[in-house]
Every structure is written in C-alpha cells, then in structure tokens.
Amino acid sequence: MQFDDDAGLDTSQVQDQRGSRLPGGRATIGGGLAGLIALVAGLFFGIGPDELGLTESDHPPEATASSAERVQERCRTGQDANSREDCRIVAVVNSAQSFWQQEFRRRGASYGRAPTVFFTGRTDTACGAATSAVGPFYCPGDRKVYLDLDFFRELRTKFGARGGPFAHAYVVAHEYGHHVQNLSGTLRRSQGGRPGADSASVKVELQADCYAGVWARHATGTPEESTGRPLITSLTEADVRDGLDAAAAVGDDRIQERFQGRVTPESWTHGSAAQRQRWFSAGFRTGDAGRCDTFR
C-alpha cells in the first residue's frame, strides 16, 4: 500500500492522546479475570468497552511515559504516511472518510466525520473507561474510533497474523464500518441480543468487514477533495491477502481455539475466520455497500 508522496494529510481527523492521563483519575477496566476477558473478547474489534460487560477497577490510572510526538507535528504529507506508522493510520482515516463522505453524498445522505483517538494504555470514552486490552473499538456515544497503536504488534504476536500496512488499514476500515452503521441506524440491531453464530452481533460485525472491503475496492480511485487525486496510489494483491489474513486471525473460532482450546459457536459475537474473510471479500469484489446486507 502506497500513498501519494505530495498529498497533504488532514490531521484534524485524529486526536493524539498518547502519553496523557485520564482526566480526574477516572476508573478503568480492572485486571485479573476481567482483564483476561477483555483481552480475549475485546480484541475482536468491538464496539465500546461497556458492551463487554466488564466491571471497573477502583484504582486510578498510572502516569505514562513522556508525551508522544503529536501527529499534527509529524504527519503532514503522504510521504510521511509511507514512512511512519502513525501517519499511515492518519492517511487511512482520511481515505476511508473521503470515500464514505462521497458515497453518502451519492446516495443523497449526509456523512458526519468521526475522529480516531490515539491513546496509550488507558482512555476515557462516552462508552466507559477502557484499557488497551479492549483492542480497537468504535464508541457510538461520542462517535469516535479508539486505537492504541501497540495493538498492531499484538495482532502478530498474540493472534498470529502476518501483519503489514494493509492489515492495519483493515482494522481501521472495519471500525469506520461501525460508524457507517451508526449513521444509518444499523448498529442498534446488535444491542441487547444473545451471542451466537447467527446472532445480530455477528451480523453487525460481518457487515463492518464487508464495508471495509468496499472501501478497499475504491481506495485507489477516491479523489481527495483538496487535491482531486486519490490519497492511496497503490493497493496490491499481497496487500489484500494481508487484510484477509488479519480478518481470519480475529475470527471467533480462531481466538477461542488459541485462548481456550475449544470452539464454542454459541458464544460468538464477531463471526468465524471464514465468515470474516468471505464478507470482506464480498465487499472488495463488488465495491457495493448495498451488497453488504448480512441480515438477509
């Protein structure tokens, strides 16, 4: 995956909170059994820490190391995205939101942008306090995507994915799929139901995978409004394979087998490895968000 070296990045779409403490010492998800559940359940790419049903700890957050270099200072062009991981995520956020803004406009609807928040260790959201163990997630309460960049290392070391730039892009695009669902009213269909292989939760997650594939299909053909040229100039078959590999690595069956040694479909919330690959592929093959109706 390559970006236009001369393209400007819109860093206003990313809020860099790395190195910050939670305001007021808010409670965060605790360790022990709850932390283990967060690690196993949260790293599926979820929708807000409150939906994991975790209790909160009474311990205040620990101070982190010195503040990170802010993306506003370091991420200015596509050339920066080609050389720095955090800048690459900024570029993916820009590309995904440009596509969905134009797609909504084409359908006669309005797309409201959602910022991505970079954090380190712990963060506070409208969906509750969260730690990095929850993994990347979208909070409908404040319409933000939350991401600790250390997750991309864990995607390889804990979940066995090959990794690569487009594996990271798939993660981000999946979360923006949830934002699209929130704007269209679909996201609420996952709330309050039981888990399971045929649950509404699984269908919502698979649709987000499909939406990620739709964006990927159009990524090299969506012009940025500021330049009239696509921000992403190259997306190879190898890139797409990395995305599919990441989708499989976070399938419910793969994660259950890895962490608990058995597969229990009745507790699924995100879908199997094969399902996640199939729906991402469906979106990528057709490029049509209308073909992402996982509820039919």
N, C-alpha and C positions, 0 to 999 in steps of 0.2 A: 504494500500500500504506500503510495507516494502522494505528496501534497505539492501544490503549485508553490515553488520557492518564493515567488514575488507577491503572493496573495497576503492580504492583511488578516490577522486573527481578531475576532471580537471577544476580548477577554471579559466584557461585561456580562457574558453568559455563564461565567464561572466565578464562584465565590471561594477564595482560597483561605481556609481557616486552619491550615496546618500549623501546628505549634501553639495553638490557642487553648486556653482553659474554658470549660463550660461556665457561662455567666452564673454567678451566685452559688457555685458549687452544687449544681443540680445532681440528683441521684442518677446512677447509671446502672445498666444491667449487671447483675452480680456474677460471681464466679461459681465454682462448684458445678452442681448438676445443671443449673440454669445456663451457665456459660457453655457447658458441653452441648446442651440443646441448641443454643444459639449458633454454635459452630457448625453443627450438623444440619440444622433446619434453616438457619439464616443464609448460609452460603449457597442457597439455591437461586439467588437473585430474587429477593422478595419485595413486598410492598409494605414497608414500615415495620419497625420493631414491635409496636403494640400488637400486631397481628400474630406474633409468635406466642402470645400468652405468657410472657416471662414476667416474673416479679422483679422489682427494682431493689438495688442494694442501698443501704443507708450510708455507705462510705463515700466521701467526697472524691472527686476525680483528682488524680495526681497531676502535678505540673509536668508538662512535656519539656523536651529539649528546646533549644533556641529556635526562634521562629524560622519557618521555611522561607526560601526565596519566593516571592509572590509572582504568580503567573502574569500579573499585569506588567511586571518589570521585565520578565524574561521571555514571554511568548508574544511576539509581535508579528511574525510572518510564517508562511508555510515552511520556509527553511528551518525555522525554529521547531516546527512540528515534526520535521524529518529527522531531527537530531535529539530532541528531548521528549521523554515520556509524558510529562505533564502537559507540555504544549501540544502533543499529539492528541491527547484527550480533549483539549480545548478545541482543536480543529474538528474532531469527530462530532463534538457537541454542536459546533457551528454548522457543519454539513447536515447533520440529522435535522436540526431545527429549520434550516433553509428548505429542506425537502418537504417537511410536514407543513410548513407555512404555505408553500406553493401548492401542495396537494389539497389542503383545506380550502385555499382560495379557489382552486379549480372546481371544487365541489360546492362553492357558494357558502362556505362556512368561515369562521374566524379562528385562527390558531393563536393561543396565548403562550408565549415562550415560558419555559421552565428553566431556572438556573441549575447548574450542577455545583454541589458543595464539596470541595476537597477538605477532608479532615484527617486528623491523626489520632488514633486510639479511641477517642470518645467524642460524641457530639450531642447536641440537644436539638430536637425537631418538634414540629407540631404533632408528630405521631409518637412522641415519647423520647426519652433519652436512649442512646444506643452506643454500643461499642463496635469496634472493627469486626468482632466475631459475627455480627449480624450479616456482614457482606454488603455489597452494593444494594441499595433499595430506593424505591420511589415513595415519597410521602404525599398522599393526596391532600392532606390537611394544609400543607403550605406550598404544594405543587413544586417540590424540589427533588432532584436526584442527589443522593448522598453516596460518596465514594472515598474510601481510604485506598490510596494507590498501592499499598502493600498487598492488597488482595490479588493483584496480578501475579505476584510471586507465589502466593499460596495456591493460585489456580494450577500452577505447575507442581509445586512441592506437595500439597495436600490432596489434590484432586487428579493429578496425573495428566493434565492437559499439556499439549506441546507448547502452548503459549504463542507468542508472536503478536505483532501490532494489530492484525485484524481480529485475533481472539479478544483483545482488549476492546476493539471497536464494537464487536458483537455484544459484549456486556453492556456497554453504554447505550447502544441502539435498542437493546431489549428494555432497558429502563425507560427510554423515551417512548417505547411502545406502550408502556403503562400510562404515560402522560397522555398519549393519544386516546387511550381507553377512558381515562378520567374525563377528558374534554367531551367525549362522545357519549358518556353515560354508561359505558360497558363495565367499568371497573367495579361498580357496586354489586354486580352479579356474583362476585367471588366472596362477598362478605356474609358471614353468618351461617354458611353451609358446612356440611360434613366433608372431611377429606376423602380421598379415594381416587382410583384410576379414572373414573368417569365423573368426577366432581366438577363443580363450577370453577373452583380454584385452579384445577389443572387446565381447564379450557381457557381461562383468562391468561395463564402463563404461556400456553402454546400459541395463543393469538399474538402475544407480545413477541414471541420468537418469529412468527410469520411477519409481523410488522418490521422487525429488524431485517429480515430478508428483503422485504420490499424496498426499504431504504438502501440496502446494499446494491440492489439491482440498478438504482437510479443515481448512486453516489457519484459516479464519474460523468453524469450528464445533467446534474442540477446546478445551474449557474448561480453564483452568489450575486445578490443584488448590488453589492458595492463594486464588483469588477465585471460582471457579466460572464465570468468564466467559472467552471467547476473548481472547487477547492481541492477535491481529490482528483488527481490526474491519472492514477493507475491503480487498478484492483485486479490481481491475477487469480488464476485458478488455485494456486497454492495458498493465497490469502483466504479464499473461501473455504478451502479444506481446513485451515486453522480455525476458522469460525465454527465449522461443523464439528470439529474435534472438541472445541470448548463447550458447545451445546451438549454433546454426548457426555462429557465429563461431569456435568452438573445435572444429569438425569437422575430422577429419584431412585431408580433401581441401582445405578452405579454408586451413588453416595451411600445408600443403605448397605449394599454389599461391602463397600470399603470400610464403613464405620461400625456396622453392627453384625456383619457376617451373614445376613439373610435379607431377602427382599419381601416386603410386606405391602402389596399394592393398595390395601385398604387404608393405608396412611399416606398415600401420595398426595402431594399438593402442587407439583410442578410438571409431572409427566415423565415418562421413561426417556432414556437416551435416544432410542429410535424415534419416538414421537417428536422430541425436540428437534432432532435433525430433519425429520420429514417436514415439519411446519416451517422451519427456517428455509428449507429448500423450496417449499411451495411458494413462499413469498418472493424468494430470489428468482425462481423460474418464471413466474407470471408478472412480477412487478406491479401487481394489482392488489391494493388493500382490500378491495371488495371480495377477494378470494380467500380472505383470512377468517371466514366465519367458522370458528371451531365449535360453535354451539349447535350447528346444524347436524 
